[in-house]
């Protein structure tokens, strides 16, 4: 019992926005001794790869287009606002999907994993990539330089690494941190990937994960659309 309490304290210390590396490593070592950590981490690494590659690509593209005023010209083009936003998100999502698939192709033989639900896996990768692309758009639209977009992105990405079950199971987090994790899309990406790759070992119902990712996509899309329309009205 004392060992479990110690593990919980270490995990709590690790799962802060700016974790101490020693606490994080101690928690990971203890968890590795208790369960097959390598296998547990594989879905989280795939989701994390999609998150970082998608948001980084969005930050680079949008800030570069704003610098040369290409984004403003696109806003004035004879395109629907929804079409423009979906096109931007699709480009970044393609990078995230390709990187995520590459990580999965490596992880499957290395960790001895198998895909229990290919359809859910494909939907998870696509919805996750688009949700993260919308996040990247939302972050990048308010900054001017690439380093500003990357810095602001890290303000959200690094806490998500420790609050969404990437390096240790989501259910191991304290209840207060789990509540925060429920409001982050990466939580549902990791949980659904665990269901697909770890023979159903997920914390939530997989269809709830899928629905949550769809809701995140819809809300982020509507928010970005309203911001783009406001930006267009203010400038022109």
N, C-alpha and C positions, 0 to 999 in steps of 0.2 A: 504493500500500500504506500509506504513512503516513497518507493521508487516511482510509482505512478504519479504521485503528487509532484515529485521533482521534475518528471518529464513534462507534466502540464505547465509547470512554472517556466521551464526552459522554452517550451513552444510559445507561451504567451510573450516571453521576452523577445523571441525571434520574430513574432508576427506583429511588429510595430512598423510604422512608416519608414523609420530609419533604424533597422535592426543592428544589433551588435553582432559582428561575425562570429565571435566566440560562442555566444548563446545559440545562434542558429546552428552552428556546427555541432554543438553538444546535443541539441535536440535531434538533429538528423542522425547522429551516431547512435543515440539511444533507440530511436525508432528503427534504425537499420537492424539492430539486434533483436527487436521484437517482431519484425515482419519483413517481408521481401521488399525492401525499399526501392531497389532498382526497378522492379516491375511497377511499383506504385507511382514512381516519378515519371515513367515514360509518357503517359497521357498528358501530364502537366507540361512536360517539355515541348510536346507537339503544339499544345495550345499557346504556350508562351512564344514559340517561334512564329506562329501566325500573328499574334499580337504585336510583337516588335517589328517584324518585317512589314506588316501592313501599315501600322501607324507611322513608321519611319519613312516609307515610300510616300505616303500622303503628305507628310510634313515637307519633304523635299520638293515634291511637285507643286503643291499649292503655294508655298512661299516663293519659289522661283517664278511661277506665273504671276504672282502679285508684284514681284520686283520689276518685271518687264511689262506690266499692265496687261498681260494676256488674259488674266481672269476677268478683268472688267470688260474686255472685248467679247469674251465668251458669254458674259451675262447679257450683253446687248445683241448677241447673235439670234437669228430666228429659230431658236430652240426652246422647247418647253423647259421650265425650271427643273421639273422632276427628271426630265431626260438628262439634263446637264449634271445634276447631282448623282444620278445613278451611273452615268458614264465615268465620272471621277472616281466613284467608289468601286466600280467594276475593275478599273485599271489597277488600283492598289490591291484590291482583293485577289486579283490574278497572281500577283507576286506572293501574297500571303498563302494562298492555296498551294502554289507550287512548292514553297518552302516547307509548309506543313506536311504535304504529301511526301516530300523527300525524307523528312525526319521520321515519318511513320514507316516508310519503306526500309529504312535502316533499323528502326526499333523492333519491327516484327521479328526478323530472324535473330537479332542480337539478344533480345530479352525473351525469345520464345513465345511471343504473343500471337493471338489469332483474333480475327474480326468476327464477332458474334452477330452483328447486324450491319451489313454493308450499307443499306439504305440510310439508316440513322447516322452512320459515320459520314457519309457524303453530305447529308443535310447539316450535320453539326459543323463540318469544315466550312461549308458555304455560308451558313448563317453567321458563324463566328467571324469569318473574314470580312463580311459586309458590315457587321456591327463594329468591328475594330476600325474599318475604313471610315465609317461615319464618325467614330470618335476622333480619328485623326483629322477629318475635315473640320469638326467642331473646334478642335484645339488650334488648328493652323489658320483659320479664317481671321483670328483676332491678333495675329502677330505679323511681323514684317520679314524677319530673318530666319534662316534655317536653324541656327543655334537656339533662338528663342523658342521655336516650335518644339525642338528636341528637349529642351529644358523643361518646358511646360508639360510635354508628354511624359517625361520621367516622373514628374510630380504625381501622376496617376498610375503609371505602369509599375513602378517599384513597390508601392504599397500593395498593389494587386497580386504581386508575386507571392506575398506572404499571407494574404487574406483569402485566397481563392482555392486553396488546396493543391497548389502546384508542387511543392516540395514535401508536404505531409498531408494526410487525409483531412478534409474539411471538417469532419466530425470531431477531430482531435482539438480543434480550436475552442477557446472559451466561448460561452454563449454570447457574450457581448460582442465579440469579434465576428461570430457567425452572422449576427444581425447585419453588421456592416457588409459582410461578404455577399449577402442576399441581394444587395443593390449594385453588384458589380457583374458585368456580363461574363467575365473570365471564369467565375465560379461555375456557371452552367456549362460553359464549354469544356472545362476540365472534367466535371462530373459526367457529362454525356460521353466524353471520350473514354473515361474509366469504364462506363457501362459497355461500350462497344469493344474495348480491348481487353478488359479484365473479367470477362465472363459474367457480366451483370453486377459487378461489385461497385455500385454507385450509392451515393448518400440520398439522392432524390429520385423520384420517378423520372425515367428518361423522357417521357412525353411532357412532363412539367419543364424539364430542361429545354426541350425544343420550343415549347410555347414561350418560355421566358426569353429565349434568344430572339424569337420572332417579335415579341413586344419591344425589346430593346431596339431592334432594327427600326420598327415603326416610329417609336418615340424620337430616336435620334434623327431619323430622316425628316420628320415633321419639324423638329427644332432647327435643323440646318436649313431647310427650305424657308422658314420664317426669317432666319438671319440673313440669308442671301437676298430675299426680297426687300428686307429693310435696308440692306447695304445698297441695293440698286436704287431705291427711292431717295436715299440720302445723297448719293453722288450724282444722280441724273434726274 
